[in-house]
Amino acid sequence: MSDYENARQVLKKYWGYDDFRPGQEALVRALLSGRDVLGIMPTGAGKSICYEVPALLFPGITIVVSPLLSLMEDQVESLRRRGIPAAAISSLHPLRELSPPFRILYVSPERLTRDEFRRFIFSYPVSFLCVDEAHCISKWGHGFRPEYTQIHTFIDDLRKRSGSLRVAAFTATADARIREEILRELHLQKPYCLATGFDRPNLFFAVERPKDRRSALLFHIRRHPGECGIIYCQTRKTVEKVARHLKRAGISAEKYHAGMTPEERNAVQQRFMDGETPVIAATNAFGMGVDKPDVRFVIHYNMPKDMESYYQEAGRAGRDGFPAECILFYHPKDVKTGNLFIDREAENAENKKALRSHKASEREKLRTMDCYAAGRVCLRAFMLEYFGEHAPSFCGKCSVCLSGELPVNEAGRKKLLRGACLRTPESSAGLSPRQYELYCRLLALRSRLAGEKRCSPDKIFNDRILRSLCTALPVSMRELLMIDGISPLTAFRYGKAFLKEIRTHLYIYPEERPFSSS
């Protein structure tokens, strides 16, 4: 029997599934063939199965590096319920209390640097190491954990002792730059890399501009009586205010932020996981340990700093596959607050050159997030295209696509496809609604290219050039070079991608073409 057939039998025996999902299958096959892997899989896609099943087929033990105590506890408990010997080493379960047998051992990244742990683990045959939430390795990514940057030394030491060591890394979101950083920092060898689809069809996405956020918040929570939800806020102060407001309104809710003690945070999270507290008001500190399938709504009280953060936080809704709502409250002031956070985050950076590049990249991501929130294009399409996936311009499952007055018919669909970006005149930079729609798409494209090339977005095309592209609408390289500020070198490097986006725009709006190509 092949290794993969053995894996299917393990999957059936312990998890009850007849077969792997397509993305899971490819990653499991790669691991069984001896390759390192990097898996980019959306929240709820079942990434833990991709390393837990192979762990039961490899000789020796598997180490899983995980950033949160609660996440480790949940995973170990789940494995033990299935009859799989698993354990965790943490502040609650110190090394001296650990006793065999175990096949899968969960540890924090801090533990890997301690001599006591190294002496202990090096006495066992370790055949597989998995790094969960691998985006924490990126200094400029969301959720950075300095301890993650030291994991590679532990991997190198293990490889000296066992040449057959396999290494896997998994995360829900990572742009091209962060993926490259994961591969480099973890010393992955000839890795198989896979990013599964980012679409979550059961999620409804909406953006609202409420005049009174607190009233709007109560309205949405009361639409989900007794159901679980998360309210994400930009600051601890806002979390405190929102939690007090909800309690005064008779909502069973609690707060969660990094200003609380670890014991307080763990207690709040456990009550949420157990269903005792259905609603949590939190900063982005609440997240990686949340593996609750029945979250029916996630409301962002403030706009997040980037699409990666929003996708991961909103994606904690509906993990059971049933319908759930992801609602973003938008106010232009959130952009100002986001820029303040970027400046504060960069204050302690030592490398000034890297700092400038980072700040430019973060501001670009914030502008893209602003386009998502304030624009008038399909929210799902915008999000998927940001992550590099082609998407139809009408999904029928977001507040933009369903903004018509009757159910949307074919005529309404065409109207929406040709619809405008509803922006205030001062924020649309003098562009028409259709031009601004293209401008948002070009911004998203520029963000992707900047991530892939590891450069400042302005090194590709600055904002003025993007606006010129939206008004001149060039469709050939010759016309592109007529735009003031575009050099032959930048046209050669990036022109093809921008021309493709402009041609797609003109396919939808052919009457917008200002002149014929010669």
Buried (B, 14 or more C-beta within 10 A) or exposed (E): EEBBEBBBEBBEEBBEBEEBBEBBBBBBBBBBEEBBBBBBBBBBBBBBBBBBBBBBBBEBBBBBBBBBBBBBBBBBEBBEEEEBBBBBBBEEBEBEEBEEEBBBBBBBBBBBEEEEBBEBBEEEEBBBBBBBBBBBBBBBBBBBBEBBBBBBEBBEEBBEEBEEBBBBBBBBBBBBBBBBBBBEBBBBBEBBBBBBBBBBEBBBBBBBBBEEBBEBBBEBBEEBEEBBBBBBBBBBEBBBBBBEBBBEBEBEBBBBBEBBEEEBBBBBBBBBBEEEBBBBBBBBBBBBBBBBEBBBBBBBBBBBBBBBBBBBBBBBBBBBEEEBBBBBBBBBEBBEBBBEBBEEBBEEBEEEEEBEBBBBBBBBBBBBBBBBBBBBBBBBBBBBBBBBEEBEBBBEBBBBBBBBEEEBEEEBBEEBBBBBBBBEEEEBBEBBBBBBBBBBBBBBBBBBBBBBBEBBBBBBBBBEBBBBBBBBBBBEEEBBBEBEEBEEEBBEBBBEBBBEBBEEBBEBBEEBEEEEEE
